[in-house]
Amino acid sequence: MNTNPIIHTQPVVLRVEHLYKSFDGRQVLKDVNLLLHHSENLVILGRSGMGKSVLIKCIIGLIQPDEGYVNILGENILDMDVKALNRLRQSIGFSFQGSALYDSMSVRDNLTFALKRNLGIRDADQLEQMVRETLQAVGLEGAIDQMPSELSGGMRKRIGVARCLILKPKIMLYDEPTAGLDPVTSSEINELIVEVKQKYDTSAIIITHDIACAKATSDRIIYMEDGSCHLEGTFEELEHKNDPQLSTFFNYFKVH
Amino acid sequence: MKTAETIGSAPQKWQAFFIKIADIYRFIVRIFKETFSFPIEIEELLKQCYIQGNRTLWLVSFASLLAGVVFTKQSRPSLIEFGAESWLPSLVSLAIVRGLGPLITALICAGKLGSSMGAELSSMNVTEQIDAMEASGTNPFKYLVTTRVLAITLMLPVLVVYSNMVALMGSYIAVHFFSQTTFKLFFSQAFESITFLDIFSTLIKPILYGFAIGVVSTYAGYYSSRATVGVGKAANQAVVVSMVMVFVIEFITIQVLGTMR
């Protein structure tokens, strides 16, 4: 991978080394290596079908890689049993591309689901207070009694993020946070991602093909091509990089 | 891991079939393991028991009542022909308790609950809700599969007992309409011929039916393909395979109980 000398003073919270994954003989991830530092927003940028979503699912253990090493907060997740992995997952928030809200539950129940189950909080007043505070942080306190089907795409994304934030995660993983949203809502989601980092002091990996999202949210970007990390740098560095594949990608964004 | 879903070509159908059997075996073993491990999802289990019982109650009531009336009306002429009309309550009660009640209830549950479990889990799979549960540190198998299988296994015997009572009431209404038999006489004759083995079979069969319907339906939903077409396929598989399983279990239990009589 072609890398730029970005100097990091913060400790590493997530490390991926030599990650490989194939499906039915098709190699989706090829020797992926990356580091995520504390309080850093790392954007994984690339066209659709380049293995970005598979990478993020390998990181959280939803997909088992063929080879490689994933260390999160000092623990190798590939060597863990299910109980230990579930404990570690409580420190990681995963915001899904389609929000993945539990559609048979209200917004309140969506947020309290993991709290009751994982943290064993049963006190109704305490739960209510935590839900209201978190919804306030994403600007949707009024949606507390609504069902997911009553929410717009942007609201669902925000509730999806709130569902992660209520567990006070140390690392956030965003899978295509602006996919399917209009430019104004996308911009609001980008602002929310930056706010989350500041308010909750999280580190984040943001998977996206949206250059506007990458520009607004990133401290550092890894550009993925054909299942491997092709280039790394800040947005400004990559924008002026003389690379044919990346230039095509950026030029297409400028035209549209 | 190779699963039955990943093998598509026709020559490998047998291999796919045996892989599927192995998958289902692992699925059942996991259900038992999760059932007896902590924490127990008691809140969700009770909720599922309520939903499943409530969802089928009216349909079971209606079908059982009609079955009781129709079976009595159909049997009466034949018994009159042989001068055995007084055996009608005994005949009807044996038929209902031994076979009709459990079978009607199981088929209704396979249709109504099987399809809803298959479709619900499958749509949760398509919309990544199951992944979201897992990513948040919750065990989705225990929360979604184990509770549903347990709930239907527990609720089906209750529904069968209820169905038997309603069907007998239907039968009494039909008998009373023709011969003015008293309530007390009808039921004393009806219960006279029922043995301990009949009560045992009317309780044990629905447990087996319920478990089979639960396993088949949750398996179809939980491991459905991640496309919209998978939802319909899962619901369809859940109903068809559950119904076939009900008849297979009925056949086996009749053979086993026959040797015990």
HADDOCK unambig.tbl for C-alpha pairs under 7 A between the chains (distance, minus, plus):
assign (segid A and resid 60 and name CA) (segid B and resid 135 and name CA) 6.76 0.50 0.50
assign (segid A and resid 86 and name CA) (segid B and resid 137 and name CA) 4.10 0.50 0.50
assign (segid A and resid 86 and name CA) (segid B and resid 138 and name CA) 6.82 0.50 0.50
assign (segid A and resid 87 and name CA) (segid B and resid 137 and name CA) 6.30 0.50 0.50
assign (segid A and resid 89 and name CA) (segid B and resid 135 and name CA) 6.18 0.50 0.50
assign (segid A and resid 89 and name CA) (segid B and resid 136 and name CA) 5.91 0.50 0.50
assign (segid A and resid 89 and name CA) (segid B and resid 137 and name CA) 5.26 0.50 0.50
assign (segid A and resid 90 and name CA) (segid B and resid 136 and name CA) 5.88 0.50 0.50
assign (segid A and resid 90 and name CA) (segid B and resid 137 and name CA) 5.71 0.50 0.50
assign (segid A and resid 94 and name CA) (segid B and resid 135 and name CA) 6.61 0.50 0.50
assign (segid A and resid 100 and name CA) (segid B and resid 127 and name CA) 5.79 0.50 0.50
assign (segid A and resid 100 and name CA) (segid B and resid 128 and name CA) 5.37 0.50 0.50
assign (segid A and resid 100 and name CA) (segid B and resid 129 and name CA) 4.82 0.50 0.50
assign (segid A and resid 100 and name CA) (segid B and resid 132 and name CA) 6.30 0.50 0.50
assign (segid A and resid 101 and name CA) (segid B and resid 129 and name CA) 6.40 0.50 0.50
assign (segid A and resid 102 and name CA) (segid B and resid 129 and name CA) 6.01 0.50 0.50
assign (segid A and resid 114 and name CA) (segid B and resid 136 and name CA) 6.61 0.50 0.50
assign (segid A and resid 118 and name CA) (segid B and resid 137 and name CA) 6.95 0.50 0.50
assign (segid A and resid 118 and name CA) (segid B and resid 138 and name CA) 7.00 0.50 0.50
